[in-house]
Amino acid sequence: MSNATEIFAAMAEAATNDGKKLRRKFKGSVVFTISDTNERWYLDLKSDTPSAGKLGNNDDSPLTGSPDLTVKVSEADMIKMVRKELNPQSAFMSGKLKIKGKMALAMKLTSVLSATGKY
């Protein structure tokens, strides 16, 4: 995967195909902001139908309510995390990954990134 579009397409595929299994590890919703481009993407493993996709410029979010986590990261660092070249916890501690919301859920983000890397 070489860009955010490919990563989130793979994440959508993982949410569709492995959503129920992923939800056992990570039951929540996330909005990712790619800091380079300000593109926003969502992952919903909270609803009955797991999904992921790109958010538009307005707030037409398919998520019900506020996301459990908001994540801000550069495209390059997101690619590295999915490829397992950068540990999300290390990225957070070094300031490359900014997270707001439920920190207990944030600690489980690795399982979502691992599932994404398989697609």
NORCOR-V89543 format. One record per run of one state. SS is the DSSP state (A for helix, B for strand, O for the rest). FROM is the first residue (numbers start at 1). LEN is the number of residues. If there is no record, write none. Layout:
BEGIN
ss=[SS/SS]
from=[FROM/FROM]
len=[LEN/LEN]
END
This chain:
BEGIN
ss=[O/A/O/B/O/B/O/B/O/B/O/A/O/A/O/B/O/A/O/A/O]
from=[1/4/26/29/35/39/45/51/56/69/74/75/83/88/94/97/102/103/107/109/118]
len=[3/22/3/6/4/6/6/5/13/5/1/8/5/6/3/5/1/4/2/9/2]
END
